[in-house]
Amino acid sequence: MPVCLSKSAKRTESKTKVKLTRCGKITLGILMTVIAALLVGLVVYFAAYGKIPFYYHVSFKVNSINYDEKFAKPYSKEYMDLNKKIVSLINKTFHESRLRRQYVTSHVVQVSRANGKVVIHVVLKFKSCCKNNAAKFWDRIETILRQKLTGQIGSLLIDASSFKFSDIAMPIAENLLHTCCGQRTITPSGNKIAGGQDAEEGEWPWQASLQQNNVHRCGATLISNHWLVTAAHCFIKANDPKEWNVTFGLLLSDPKTQRAVKNIIIHENYHYPAHDNDIAVVHLASPVLYTSNIRRACLPETNHTFPPSSDVVVTGWGTLRTDGKIPNILQKASVKIIDNKTCNSGKVYGGVVTPGMLCAGFLRGHVDACQGDSGGPLVSADDKGTWFLVGIVSWGDECALPNKPGVYTRVTYYRDWIMSKTGL
């Protein structure tokens, strides 16, 4: 405790007491301020971080909805419309209950089939400050759901006997909550791949770094918990899976997740130095679980079209210019699709761009993929904000030169090949 000393030993005892009293008031005032600040900090901390997450799985059959094969595709209109309807119902249920402050989110993670009808599987996330009351918390949530999700609810006729409820472990639950392809959990704050910009954490959650002996060589795109798609030419000099590993995260120097490689499958008709069939898939030795910052891109169907002049984004850790240095932070660049007729004109690539390729960039140059971006994603968002893999960085004349846009492997052209190798 601070001690106030008088300036003169000759001062009276009463004066000394006054001095001490004044010093005590000042010290107490400072102490009370510090305590108040600490209390506020603790309240803020526990409000933001002190609550424990709880995860649950609920499933039920809806007799009023016939099963359609389109429900197997989580980015189909049918699936998304059903997810929106169910999540809206669950949101309303808990927002009007005493658990509205504990309820966080819910998501339809699967639509299966039973006797021609749909069975809906939903994962729910809650947060509570008290782990000791987990059983009571479980009972309250189940009771609310069981009372709501039985019988006729608007156009939904739910089979009460099909209702099932259970808790679920956090890593698995978070994986399921983020299982939808082509979704991002952040909104970027602004628009180095040559002419690009720094990306933000979680902005391109499907981007991966393919590393040979822990050195970045190529980019890749996560398309499932087990599989990535990349360029065949990344493995010209080394195709032994034991030499390769995969990292995820914004920074090459600080990967958030790493995986070994189990198998590398290169297109059977790829023959270097030709650029045709420049595609490969990589099988991870162990699955990566989805999080808010690690998610998969959507694979387009063979009939999905990406018209010329469509806005697309290319990402990677490639050099910022020809023969330049590799950046540590992931780069992004917005470019446009260029039709193959233009790209095959005499002043551009003179007829060497085949149907399995597409061009993207600007004829004026300045913005382009570059060395080290190979195998990485070229993606496009639909009108609902779902991101699809359009192309795979393949080749081009140097980087960002006029009339020399980037050339990419066209994913729709190889969609059936990807399916044949991965089952996706």
PAZABA-103157 format. One record per residue: x, y, z of N, C-alpha, C in turn. Coordinates in steps of 0.02 Angstrom, whole numbers, padded with zeros to 5 digits, always signed. Example, Ala and Ser with C-alpha at 12.3 -4.5 7.8 and 13.67 -1.06 7.14 Angstrom:
BEGIN
+00660-00284+00390+00615-00225+00390+00660-00165+00390+00642-00112+00354+00684-00053+00357+00645+00002+00394
This chain:
BEGIN
+00043-00060+00000+00000+00000+00000+00045+00062+00000+00025+00114-00038+00065+00175-00039+00067+00208+00030+00122+00238+00048+00129+00273+00112+00146+00346+00098+00108+00393+00130+00121+00465+00120+00167+00489+00175+00225+00514+00155+00273+00539+00204+00268+00615+00206+00269+00643+00266+00269+00716+00273+00336+00743+00252+00338+00804+00229+00400+00834+00206+00444+00854+00264+00413+00864+00324+00453+00887+00381+00438+00843+00442+00491+00823+00476+00481+00781+00535+00452+00821+00593+00451+00888+00587+00427+00931+00641+00352+00942+00637+00317+00915+00585+00245+00925+00580+00209+00888+00636+00152+00913+00656+00114+00882+00711+00084+00817+00689+00065+00778+00741+00034+00713+00728-00031+00721+00690-00070+00774+00707-00134+00784+00675-00126+00798+00601-00075+00838+00585-00064+00853+00515-00043+00790+00477-00002+00749+00512+00019+00686+00480-00041+00643+00466-00090+00640+00513-00150+00600+00504-00191+00626+00446-00195+00692+00439-00231+00720+00382-00199+00699+00317-00133+00701+00316-00097+00681+00256-00113+00609+00239-00110+00565+00290-00123+00494+00279-00194+00483+00255-00241+00520+00284-00311+00512+00265-00321+00532+00193-00291+00588+00173-00298+00610+00103-00268+00558+00055-00209+00532+00075-00176+00482+00034-00219+00420+00028-00250+00400+00083-00294+00342+00083-00352+00351+00036-00383+00409+00034-00440+00422-00011-00419+00417-00084-00360+00445-00098-00336+00442-00167-00323+00370-00188-00290+00332-00143-00274+00262-00157-00338+00221-00165-00387+00232-00121-00449+00195-00125-00487+00210-00190-00484+00274-00209-00517+00293-00272-00487+00258-00332-00420+00257-00333-00386+00222-00388-00402+00148-00387-00401+00119-00326-00414+00048-00319-00485+00030-00342-00534+00071-00323-00603+00059-00343-00611+00063-00419-00574+00111-00449-00577+00118-00522-00549+00056-00557-00492+00032-00530-00461-00028-00558-00507-00089-00552-00537-00096-00491-00583-00152-00480-00643-00149-00528-00670-00089-00536-00728-00080-00581-00709-00100-00652-00649-00078-00673-00626-00094-00741-00617-00169-00749-00590-00202-00697-00581-00274-00700-00647-00310-00704-00696-00286-00664-00762-00318-00665-00795-00311-00734-00790-00252-00763-00818-00241-00830-00783-00288-00880-00717-00292-00873-00679-00336-00918-00700-00408-00911-00710-00431-00849-00732-00500-00837-00801-00513-00865-00846-00464-00856-00913-00472-00884-00911-00478-00960-00872-00434-00991-00865-00437-01064-00833-00503-01085-00782-00524-01048-00748-00587-01066-00796-00646-01064-00832-00652-01008-00876-00710-01001-00935-00706-01048-00956-00644-01065-01010-00638-01113-00988-00662-01182-00924-00647-01198-00899-00665-01265-00869-00735-01267-00832-00753-01214-00792-00814-01217-00810-00865-01162-00843-00843-01110-00853-00887-01053-00907-00938-01062-00950-00933-01113-01004-00981-01122-00979-01044-01158-01004-01099-01135-00983-01164-01162-01030-01184-01219-01002-01205-01276-01045-01225-01332-01074-01295-01321-01136-01304-01340-01170-01369-01339-01198-01382-01408-01192-01444-01432-01214-01461-01499-01262-01520-01496-01313-01517-01539-01364-01570-01539-01382-01587-01611-01405-01650-01619-01428-01674-01684-01501-01694-01676-01543-01669-01720-01614-01688-01720-01632-01711-01791-01672-01764-01795-01696-01788-01860-01770-01805-01855-01805-01798-01911-01876-01812-01913-01898-01820-01986-01950-01859-01997-01976-01871-02064-02034-01823-02078-02034-01796-02138-02088-01751-02159-02131-01787-02211-02191-01807-02191-02234-01846-02236-02264-01805-02292-02260-01740-02287-02290-01697-02339-02240-01678-02394-02178-01704-02390-02129-01688-02442-02102-01753-02472-02111-01762-02536-02084-01820-02571-02009-01810-02584-01972-01865-02578-01900-01860-02588-01884-01849-02662-01836-01805-02674-01812-01791-02742-01736-01799-02741-01708-01827-02795-01636-01837-02798-01597-01771-02791-01630-01715-02806-01597-01651-02800-01580-01633-02728-01615-01666-02680-01600-01653-02609-01531-01680-02590-01501-01722-02633-01434-01749-02618-01380-01697-02631-01398-01642-02666-01350-01590-02682-01363-01529-02638-01318-01515-02590-01331-01462-02542-01331-01391-02570-01313-01383-02634-01316-01316-02664-01374-01311-02714-01415-01364-02719-01473-01361-02764-01526-01315-02735-01568-01288-02778-01621-01243-02755-01668-01279-02707-01682-01342-02722-01728-01381-02680-01700-01389-02609-01636-01406-02605-01604-01415-02540-01602-01349-02502-01582-01296-02536-01575-01232-02502-01642-01204-02480-01694-01214-02520-01761-01191-02501-01785-01229-02440-01772-01295-02439-01793-01335-02381-01754-01315-02319-01689-01305-02326-01648-01283-02270-01674-01216-02242-01690-01170-02286-01715-01105-02265-01780-01112-02226-01824-01156-02249-01888-01165-02215-01879-01196-02146-01837-01247-02141-01828-01281-02077-01790-01237-02027-01737-01204-02050-01698-01160-02006-01742-01102-01981-01783-01075-02025-01828-01021-02005-01876-01045-01951-01901-01106-01958-01946-01135-01908-01911-01144-01841-01849-01170-01842-01812-01181-01780-01791-01114-01749-01770-01067-01790-01753-01000-01764-01812-00970-01727-01870-00972-01758-01931-00944-01728-01948-00980-01662-01939-01045-01663-01955-01085-01604-01914-01064-01544-01849-01056-01553-01805-01039-01496-01803-00965-01481-01812-00923-01531-01814-00851-01518-01875-00832-01477-01927-00873-01479-01987-00860-01440-01988-00899-01375-01933-00933-01359-01929-00973-01299-01884-00941-01247-01880-00973-01189-01836-00949-01136-01762-00963-01151-01749-01000-01203-01680-01016-01223-01655-00971-01279-01691-00916-01292-01673-00873-01348-01602-00845-01342-01578-00834-01281-01510-00806-01272-01456-00860-01276-01476-00923-01267-01428-00978-01273-01423-01006-01344-01476-00998-01382-01478-01025-01450-01431-00985-01496-01390-01021-01535-01342-00988-01580-01361-00996-01653-01367-01059-01675-01381-01070-01746-01404-01141-01757-01430-01154-01817-01448-01222-01837-01439-01227-01912-01432-01289-01936-01421-01299-02008-01442-01369-02027-01476-01375-02084-01493-01440-02112-01429-01469-02143-01406-01525-02115-01343-01553-02137-01352-01612-02185-01413-01639-02187-01426-01694-02233-01501-01702-02243-01519-01723-02303-01588-01741-02318-01586-01812-02346-01610-01860-02307-01610-01930-02329-01680-01952-02347-01686-02016-02364-01749-02042-02391-01776-02098-02348-01841-02099-02337-01874-02153-02301-01944-02162-02329-01956-02219-02361-02022-02234-02390-02046-02179-02437-01999-02152-02476-02017-02102-02525-02024-02032-02498-02018-02023-02433-02023-01957-02401-01954-01934-02378-01949-01871-02358-01885-01844-02336-01876-01852-02261-01815-01868-02241-01795-01866-02171-01744-01811-02164-01759-01763-02122-01717-01704-02116-01673-01710-02054-01608-01698-02064-01559-01700-02009-01533-01629-01997-01539-01607-01936-01520-01539-01918-01470-01540-01860-01418-01498-01865-01372-01487-01809-01387-01419-01779-01391-01416-01713-01405-01354-01678-01347-01337-01631-01334-01273-01623-01281-01250-01578-01310-01202-01527-01292-01214-01463-01313-01171-01408-01250-01152-01369-01257-01101-01327-01203-01082-01281-01233-01069-01212-01201-01097-01163-01225-01088-01094-01165-01080-01048-01174-01044-00994-01118-01032-00947-01109-01089-00898-01156-01136-00896-01154-01187-00844-01151-01257-00873-01093-01288-00867-01084-01357-00892-01116-01407-00845-01123-01389-00780-01150-01435-00731-01223-01452-00744-01258-01408-00778-01329-01418-00791-01341-01445-00862-01292-01481-00890-01296-01504-00959-01357-01549-00970-01370-01594-00923-01427-01640-00930-01493-01603-00930-01499-01554-00885-01561-01514-00882-01569-01473-00946-01513-01445-00969-01514-01406-01031-01536-01450-01089-01509-01510-01093-01527-01559-01145-01602-01571-01144-01630-01583-01085-01702-01598-01078-01745-01540-01101-01725-01479-01084-01764-01420-01103-01767-01412-01179-01708-01421-01211-01705-01414-01284-01746-01468-01318-01739-01530-01295-01777-01585-01325-01852-01574-01318-01872-01552-01259-01943-01541-01247-01971-01488-01294-01935-01433-01301-01958-01379-01346-01963-01404-01418-01912-01441-01440-01912-01466-01509-01967-01518-01520-01974-01563-01473-02024-01616-01481-02094-01587-01484-02107-01537-01443-02173-01505-01443-02187-01469-01508-02133-01439-01538-02142-01400-01598-02141-01443-01661-02094-01491-01663-02084-01529-01725-02124-01594-01726-02186-01589-01710-02232-01646-01716-02299-01622-01743-02328-01661-01786-02394-01643-01813-02389-01595-01871-02443-01559-01883-02447-01513-01939-02420-01444-01920-02370-01421-01959-02343-01354-01949-02342-01320-02017-02393-01279-02030-02399-01249-02096-02406-01303-02149-02361-01304-02197-02363-01354-02251-02324-01417-02233-02293-01417-02174-02253-01475-02152-02295-01521-02109-02298-01585-02129-02331-01636-02088-02277-01682-02062-02259-01672-01999-02202-01708-01970-02226-01770-01933-02193-01826-01947-02208-01890-01916-02179-01890-01845-02223-01887-01795-02201-01883-01725-02159-01943-01704-02176-02002-01731-02140-02063-01711-02068-02064-01738-02052-02021-01786-01985-02021-01817-01937-01975-01781-01961-01936-01732-01920-01885-01699-01864-01918-01659-01802-01896-01672-01744-01920-01635-01701-01861-01615-01673-01864-01554-01634-01808-01528-01574-01836-01490-01515-01807-01502-01454-01829-01467-01403-01772-01466-01355-01777-01421-01301-01728-01422-01246-01752-01470-01199-01708-01485-01148-01724-01535-01084-01688-01517-01027-01719-01529-00962-01690-01511-00947-01627-01552-00911-01580-01521-00899-01515-01553-00864-01519-01621-00808-01555-01629-00775-01554-01695-00820-01580-01751-00857-01633-01736-00903-01662-01786-00959-01613-01801-00986-01582-01748-01041-01535-01757-01019-01474-01798-00961-01446-01781-00936-01388-01819-00925-01407-01892-00899-01467-01903-00890-01491-01972-00956-01493-02009-01008-01518-01976-01074-01522-02008-01106-01453-02018-01095-01409-01970-01124-01342-01976-01094-01304-02036-01033-01323-02055-00999-01288-02110-00992-01333-02172-01034-01384-02176-01026-01433-02230-01050-01407-02298-01092-01358-02299-01117-01331-02362-01060-01304-02404-01058-01322-02467-01004-01299-02510-01014-01226-02532-00959-01194-02548-00962-01128-02579-00985-01072-02534-00984-01083-02468-01006-01031-02422-00947-01002-02384-00950-00937-02371-00898-00903-02332-00930-00873-02270-00892-00872-02216-00919-00846-02154-00899-00774-02141-00862-00743-02188-00845-00673-02180-00864-00634-02242-00873-00570-02233-00884-00525-02290-00821-00484-02297-00785-00490-02353-00721-00454-02360-00731-00379-02357-00681-00344-02331-00685-00272-02321-00670-00233-02384-00642-00265-02434-00625-00228-02495-00608-00275-02552-00601-00241-02609-00581-00283-02664-00508-00309-02648+00028-00580-02694-00011-00540-02739-00006-00573-02806-00037-00629-02807-00057-00637-02876-00040-00571-02909-00015-00573-02971+00005-00512-03004-00053-00463-03007-00046-00405-02976-00099-00355-02977-00155-00369-02928-00144-00414-02881-00197-00433-02834-00192-00397-02768-00228-00424-02718-00230-00394-02652-00226-00448-02599-00208-00428-02538-00207-00475-02482-00278-00500-02469-00284-00565-02458-00348-00594-02438-00356-00588-02362-00416-00604-02338-00429-00602-02267-00441-00672-02241-00432-00681-02176-00442-00746-02146-00513-00771-02159-00520-00831-02186-00586-00859-02199-00620-00835-02262-00588-00791-02299-00620-00763-02359-00624-00815-02416-00572-00857-02421-00570-00909-02473-00554-00975-02438-00603-01002-02402-00589-01058-02356-00573-01125-02389-00581-01129-02456-00565-01191-02492-00494-01191-02520-00459-01136-02513-00390-01132-02539-00342-01173-02497-00300-01212-02531-00249-01252-02497-00182-01241-02530-00129-01254-02492-00061-01251-02519-00034-01322-02525-00013-01341-02585+00019-01405-02597+00094-01395-02588+00123-01433-02542+00193-01422-02525+00234-01486-02534+00290-01477-02569+00337-01532-02579+00393-01524-02529+00400-01573-02485+00451-01568-02432+00445-01502-02394+00382-01484-02379+00365-01424-02339+00380-01358-02374+00388-01359-02440+00398-01298-02479+00339-01290-02526+00306-01231-02524+00248-01219-02567+00266-01227-02641+00227-01268-02676+00237-01278-02747+00177-01257-02789+00117-01273-02763+00056-01261-02802-00003-01246-02755-00055-01220-02786-00118-01213-02750-00162-01273-02763-00216-01278-02726-00265-01332-02735-00331-01309-02705-00385-01344-02723-00451-01325-02699-00482-01383-02662-00505-01371-02601-00539-01422-02561-00609-01433-02589-00625-01496-02606-00691-01512-02633-00729-01561-02589-00697-01588-02537-00730-01630-02487-00683-01636-02428-00704-01672-02376-00660-01682-02318-00596-01719-02337-00600-01760-02391-00544-01803-02409-00507-01783-02473-00538-01741-02515-00512-01732-02583-00498-01659-02600-00445-01648-02640-00431-01584-02671-00422-01594-02745-00434-01540-02782-00421-01542-02855-00367-01491-02870-00322-01508-02915-00266-01464-02932-00245-01477-03003-00186-01451-03023-00161-01460-03091-00113-01519-03095-00117-01555-03150-00072-01613-03160+00000-01592-03164+00014-01533-03194+00083-01514-03205+00121-01499-03140+00085-01495-03084+00118-01485-03019+00161-01545-03001+00147-01603-03031+00181-01664-03011+00226-01692-03066+00248-01649-03112+00290-01672-03168+00354-01704-03142+00385-01673-03093+00450-01697-03069+00445-01739-03005+00386-01740-02975+00379-01777-02911+00306-01795-02900+00290-01860-02905+00221-01881-02893+00215-01933-02837+00268-01938-02796+00266-01982-02738+00228-01948-02682+00171-01974-02660+00131-01942-02607+00170-01928-02543+00221-01969-02529+00259-01961-02468+00298-01895-02466+00310-01867-02525+00348-01803-02529+00303-01742-02519+00238-01754-02518+00191-01697-02519+00150-01693-02455+00132-01631-02438+00084-01619-02385+00041-01559-02405-00013-01550-02370-00062-01496-02385-00072-01454-02323-00073-01388-02332-00087-01343-02276-00146-01298-02293-00181-01276-02240-00238-01230-02247-00227-01171-02201-00247-01112-02222-00239-01052-02182-00217-00994-02224-00223-00935-02197-00208-00874-02234-00133-00865-02248-00091-00886-02200-00019-00875-02204+00018-00940-02216+00065-00939-02262+00107-00997-02273+00150-01013-02212+00171-00960-02177+00215-00969-02119+00178-00991-02056+00112-00988-02057+00073-01006-01998+00010-01044-02018+00019-01105-02045-00039-01144-02066-00083-01164-02007-00149-01162-02018-00196-01180-01965-00207-01255-01961-00201-01288-02019-00211-01361-02022-00164-01390-02074-00137-01449-02060-00094-01483-02107-00116-01555-02115-00106-01582-02174-00123-01652-02187-00070-01683-02232-00057-01747-02220-00015-01785-02266-00057-01807-02326-00024-01830-02378-00058-01850-02439-00056-01927-02445-00114-01956-02458-00119-02029-02466-00108-02050-02538-00136-02011-02585-00133-02032-02655-00140-01971-02701-00106-01973-02757-00111-01921-02809-00133-01956-02874-00190-01933-02901-00216-01962-02963-00212-01910-03018-00170-01923-03067-00160-01877-03123-00200-01902-03183-00229-01855-03220-00269-01875-03279-00227-01920-03325-00258-01975-03346-00222-02025-03385-00196-01997-03451-00229-01947-03478-00210-01920-03544-00171-01854-03539-00144-01840-03480-00100-01782-03475-00030-01801-03495-00002-01763-03542+00066-01777-03566+00104-01711-03571+00147-01699-03522+00188-01638-03523+00235-01641-03584+00246-01584-03620+00228-01515-03603+00161-01490-03631+00121-01535-03659+00055-01514-03683+00013-01492-03623-00035-01447-03635-00076-01419-03581-00143-01453-03574-00162-01496-03621-00227-01530-03616-00228-01577-03556-00288-01584-03527-00299-01630-03471-00255-01614-03410-00244-01550-03400-00202-01528-03344-00243-01527-03279-00256-01587-03254-00297-01593-03193-00275-01654-03154-00278-01649-03088-00263-01704-03043-00305-01696-02980-00316-01752-02946-00350-01749-02881-00303-01778-02829-00308-01751-02769-00264-01770-02714-00306-01797-02657-00290-01858-02635-00326-01890-02580-00287-01880-02516-00318-01849-02466-00285-01836-02403-00278-01900-02362-00223-01905-02325-00212-01964-02283-00262-01968-02226-00286-01911-02203-00338-01908-02152-00383-01849-02168-00448-01855-02154-00494-01802-02174-00482-01737-02136-00497-01682-02168-00495-01617-02134-00567-01600-02116-00577-01578-02055-00643-01558-02033-00656-01486-02051-00716-01472-02075-00735-01404-02093-00741-01361-02030-00720-01298-02037-00728-01248-01985-00752-01184-02019-00755-01129-01982-00775-01066-02013-00724-01044-02065-00661-01068-02058-00608-01046-02104-00583-01100-02151-00612-01160-02146-00594-01214-02192-00660-01244-02218-00674-01232-02281-00736-01257-02311-00722-01277-02382-00768-01313-02413-00758-01337-02481-00792-01291-02532-00765-01289-02591-00797-01254-02646-00847-01302-02679-00897-01274-02712-00946-01315-02747-00918-01336-02815-00930-01398-02834-00913-01421-02901-00973-01410-02946-00963-01377-03002-01020-01366-03048-01037-01430-03085-01099-01436-03107-01118-01492-03150-01092-01480-03221-01093-01531-03262-01066-01525-03329-01103-01473-03371-01167-01463-03357-01206-01415-03396-01208-01345-03366-01169-01334-03313-01166-01268-03282-01127-01221-03328-01154-01163-03341-01120-01116-03387-01094-01055-03348-01036-01033-03369-01006-00971-03343-00993-00927-03403-01038-00881-03419-01034-00842-03481-00973-00797-03484-00951-00780-03545-00897-00731-03553-00914-00666-03517-00864-00634-03491-00869-00572-03452-00895-00582-03382-00907-00646-03362-00927-00659-03292-00871-00640-03245-00889-00613-03188-00839-00597-03136-00817-00661-03101-00752-00670-03097-00723-00728-03063-00664-00704-03021-00643-00746-02974-00588-00728-02930-00537-00785-02930-00474-00766-02937-00419-00815-02933-00379-00800-02870-00359-00852-02835-00322-00843-02772-00261-00889-02770-00212-00869-02730-00152-00911-02723-00095-00874-02691-00041-00911-02680+00020-00884-02651+00074-00876-02705+00054-00869-02767+00103-00862-02821+00139-00796-02818+00192-00791-02857+00233-00731-02858+00193-00671-02882+00213-00612-02860+00178-00551-02879+00197-00527-02948+00250-00555-02976+00271-00541-03045+00314-00599-03069+00327-00602-03132+00368-00656-03160+00435-00659-03125+00453-00718-03102+00516-00731-03066+00522-00690-03002+00465-00670-02973+00466-00632-02911+00466-00678-02850+00455-00649-02791+00455-00686-02729+00385-00710-02712+00383-00767-02678+00320-00795-02654+00296-00754-02594+00234-00729-02592+00209-00692-02534+00190-00740-02478+00190-00716-02417+00170-00757-02360+00095-00760-02353+00061-00705-02371-00011-00700-02362-00047-00716-02427-00102-00752-02422-00141-00771-02481-00163-00709-02520-00157-00713-02586-00177-00658-02629-00241-00674-02667-00278-00621-02685-00340-00629-02723-00340-00577-02779-00373-00595-02834-00380-00548-02890-00445-00560-02926-00482-00508-02939-00544-00512-02977-00529-00504-03051-00552-00552-03090-00541-00551-03163-00607-00568-03197-00605-00571-03264-00666-00588-03302-00651-00645-03350-00701-00686-03362-00694-00740-03410-00692-00711-03481-00646-00736-03520-00638-00716-03590-00658-00775-03634-00701-00763-03682-00725-00819-03723-00667-00850-03764-00673-00915-03778-00619-00951-03811-00604-00925-03881-00655-00898-03914-00643-00872-03982-00595-00813-03979-00607-00768-03932-00562-00710-03923-00493-00734-03902-00492-00783-03856-00428-00807-03829-00388-00845-03883-00422-00871-03933-00387-00907-03987-00369-00863-04046-00384-00798-04041-00368-00753-04096-00292-00747-04104-00272-00724-04162-00201-00721-04179-00159-00680-04130-00188-00625-04105-00149-00581-04061-00147-00606-03988-00187-00659-03974-00187-00685-03906-00150-00753-03905-00185-00809-03911-00151-00874-03907-00153-00915-03971-00180-00886-04024-00174-00916-04091-00199-00986-04099-00256-01002-04068-00288-01066-04081-00269-01124-04037-00228-01114-03985-00206-01171-03944-00250-01183-03883-00300-01140-03873-00346-01149-03816-00401-01198-03837-00403-01255-03806-00449-01309-03824-00513-01305-03782-00565-01345-03798-00628-01343-03760-00620-01358-03685-00568-01395-03667-00557-01410-03596-00522-01355-03558-00512-01298-03591-00479-01241-03560-00525-01180-03562-00512-01132-03521-00545-01067-03525-00496-01013-03506-00508-00953-03531-00464-00896-03516-00499-00848-03468-00459-00818-03426-00486-00767-03380-00433-00716-03365-00454-00654-03362-00407-00599-03349-00431-00538-03386-00383-00499-03413-00398-00439-03452-00349-00436-03510-00373-00419-03569-00328-00414-03626-00277-00359-03617-00292-00311-03575-00244-00257-03562-00188-00280-03515-00198-00340-03483-00148-00365-03437-00157-00339-03367-00103-00334-03330-00099-00305-03262-00122-00352-03206-00173-00393-03218-00198-00437-03165-00199-00508-03191-00168-00554-03154-00162-00623-03179-00137-00669-03124-00147-00734-03134-00113-00783-03092-00039-00784-03113+00004-00812-03069+00075-00812-03085+00107-00875-03058+00174-00878-03060+00210-00938-03038+00194-00954-02965+00175-01016-02952+00157-01037-02884+00083-01038-02873+00045-01007-02919-00029-01009-02915-00056-01072-02948-00015-01106-02987-00037-01165-03024-00077-01213-02980-00130-01240-03009-00171-01288-02973-00224-01256-02928-00218-01191-02918-00265-01156-02874-00331-01141-02906-00378-01114-02867-00447-01105-02890-00461-01040-02926-00503-01045-02976-00538-00989-03007-00611-01000-02991-00641-00955-02953-00709-00967-02928-00757-00911-02948-00821-00928-02949-00874-00880-02967-00933-00890-02921-00964-00835-02900-01023-00839-02855-01087-00833-02896-01137-00874-02878-01202-00867-02911-01241-00812-02877-01304-00803-02896-01343-00747-02869-01362-00756-02796-01351-00816-02769-01365-00828-02698-01301-00824-02655-01245-00808-02688-01182-00802-02651-01147-00867-02640-01165-00919-02678-01132-00983-02673-01075-00986-02724-01015-01007-02702-00956-01004-02745-00942-01072-02777-00934-01071-02843-00921-01131-02882-00850-01128-02911-00820-01188-02916-00754-01193-02946-00761-01192-03022-00737-01139-03053-00742-01130-03126-00682-01160-03161-00623-01145-03135-00562-01167-03169-00505-01182-03120-00453-01212-03148-00392-01229-03111-00334-01194-03146-00296-01156-03109-00240-01119-03138-00194-01168-03175-00184-01155-03242-00148-01203-03283-00086-01173-03316-00095-01126-03362-00037-01099-03397-00051-01029-03424+00000-00999-03455-00005-00933-03485+00065-00909-03502+00070-00859-03545+00135-00830-03563+00155-00778-03510+00204-00797-03469+00226-00755-03413+00167-00735-03370+00166-00674-03343+00113-00654-03297+00089-00584-03312+00024-00576-03322-00009-00511-03327+00014-00469-03387+00036-00502-03440+00055-00466-03501-00007-00449-03542-00005-00395-03581-00060-00379-03626-00072-00436-03676-00135-00451-03688-00155-00504-03735-00131-00574-03716-00112-00583-03653-00091-00649-03629-00125-00664-03562-00191-00673-03563-00226-00687-03501-00210-00758-03476-00229-00771-03414-00218-00838-03386-00263-00889-03420-00236-00949-03427-00275-01005-03456-00286-01057-03401-00347-01079-03395-00368-01123-03340-00397-01188-03366-00390-01241-03329-00425-01303-03344-00499-01292-03329-00542-01308-03378-00614-01296-03371-00645-01353-03330-00669-01338-03270-00693-01390-03224-00754-01427-03250-00801-01391-03282-00861-01425-03308-00843-01478-03360-00790-01466-03397-00768-01513-03449-00743-01578-03418-00715-01573-03357-00686-01631-03324-00728-01654-03264-00790-01630-03262-00833-01648-03204-00842-01723-03197-00855-01757-03253-00865-01830-03250-00801-01866-03229-00744-01840-03250-00680-01871-03231-00670-01865-03156-00685-01806-03128-00679-01796-03056-00725-01845-03019-00786-01853-03044-00833-01900-03013-00806-01971-03016-00776-01990-03071-00751-02059-03079-00694-02074-03031-00657-02025-03011-00599-02036-02967-00615-02026-02893-00662-01982-02878-00676-01964-02808-00744-01985-02784-00790-01998-02830-00859-02013-02812-00900-01951-02796-00872-01893-02806-00906-01830-02790-00943-01802-02850
